[in-house]
Amino acid sequence: MNWNQLLSVKRLGMEEWIGTNKIEDRSQFQRDYDRIVFSSPFRRMQNKTQIFPLPEHIFVHNRLTHTLEVASVGRSLGNILAEKLATEFPDNPFITEIGTIVSTACLAHDLGNPPFGHSGESAISDFFTNGSGKEFQQKLTEGEWKDFTLFDGNANAFRVLTNQFNGKRPGGFALTYSTLASIVKYPYESGYAEKPKFGFFQSEKNDYEKIASEIGIEANPLKSGGFCRHPLVYLVEAADDICYQIMDLEDAYKLGILSYDQVYSLFLAFYNSETDAKQLVSIDKTMKRVTDRNEQIGYLRAGVIGKLIHAAMAVFTDNLDEIMQGRFTKSLMDRLPESQAAAMKVVKDISYKQVYAYRSVVEIEIAGYKIIGTILQEFAGAVMNPTGTYNKKLLSLLPDQYKTESGSVYSNLQSVVDFVSGMTDVFALDLYRKITGISLPGIR
């Protein structure tokens, strides 16, 4: 792969349009960024669970705030890379835009995630694997069936961005090829997935193949049926990994799940007593000046994120040849220096044992299974048998953009999954209560 081809302003659905990077009010990649920020799917993330249920008095991360932080870290990673590549590609006007491309891909990376956190993905898969959705297996191809049984938010994000939903324009958001390629962490279809992680559904397979061909992403020499990753995917993934692990600790402290001493020690473990001696002295001075414990934890968190940004970039540049050849098989965070890798491992272990297994987290996951499963059952039954009186009334609740004229079982089921995955937690709960008769509009 080469940077002159990888960075393209060609837009999906607008291929006949010849774009330039002439900056009037915004560059082409900045237009991508703004299209996402001003979109409905982006706004809806403010009411989607990240990890913790949203309490009344303590503000913790939701999908939107997590996404904004990931975009901030991604911009830093991209800007550092752009500075390194600028001298090597002085005639490429798009090199300076790498920070914007990565930041935009970070904004988009969770657009396909359903309500109730990652358990929402599992709930959709479970409906088809173990629930009443099993009845549709014989009516679908193997690839179409796996799209549902291995449902993945990454693939759904690519669909949200690229699919021409009913009444919408071709190409979905009509983003640049480079931005779209930069969000596909797992560039292969569900049929080649070894676990519920893949990059695009059967319905968007042709779009991804067209993008890959245009910008020079070739078949992965190490994975049958897969493509090489766009190099900027590694930076998007690193930004997500950094924020996901580190910010969850801060939330866990604010909610009283982890103690101040625990989180303090976890953050400080990312520093080496010898090589980071000056930084440790500075941290100690700041801790003596700042007495607010929330502020202290926030300060330590910021320092750790800064360290991990530079560590991730060092891994990227050290392995750039392998990355450009499609032969780099790990994430950047999997190749951290030994001391930081050990600190991250401890963070992950504690997170899974104490944070993600916390009672309120598990409760919302269980509720998500019940709510999503019930809504899928009701609407899937309706789209497959739309003639009954009850089903007709139920389908009147389906927004026009999700309705399909195809008539195929695959498209009909996708329309329901599109509807459910786009819901906020509150909307899903409210709809569940109404269709099960637990609550009625105007009656308390």
Secondary structure, DSSP 4 states (H G I P E B T S, - for coil): --HHHHS---BTT-TTS------SSS-HHHHHHHHHHTSHHHHHGGGSBSSS---SSS---BHHHHHHHHHHHHHHHHHHHHHHHHTT-TT-TTGGGHHHHHHHHHHHTTTT--SSTHHHHHHHHHHHHTSGGGGGGGGS-HHHHHHHHT--HHHHHHHHHH---TTSPTTTT--BHHHHHTT-SS-SBGGG-SSS--SB-GGGHHHHHHHHHHHT--B-TTSTT-BPPPTHHHHHHHHHHHHHHHHHHHHHHHTTSS-HHHHHHHHHTTS-TTTTHHHHHHHHHHHHH---HHHHHHHHHHHHHHHHHHHHHHHHHHTHHHHHTT---S-GGGG--HHHHHHHHHHHHHIIIIITTSHHHHHHHHHHHHHHHHHHHHHHHHHHSTTSHHHHHHHTTS-GGG--S---HHHHHHHHHHHHHT--HHHHHHHHHHHTTS-BTTB-
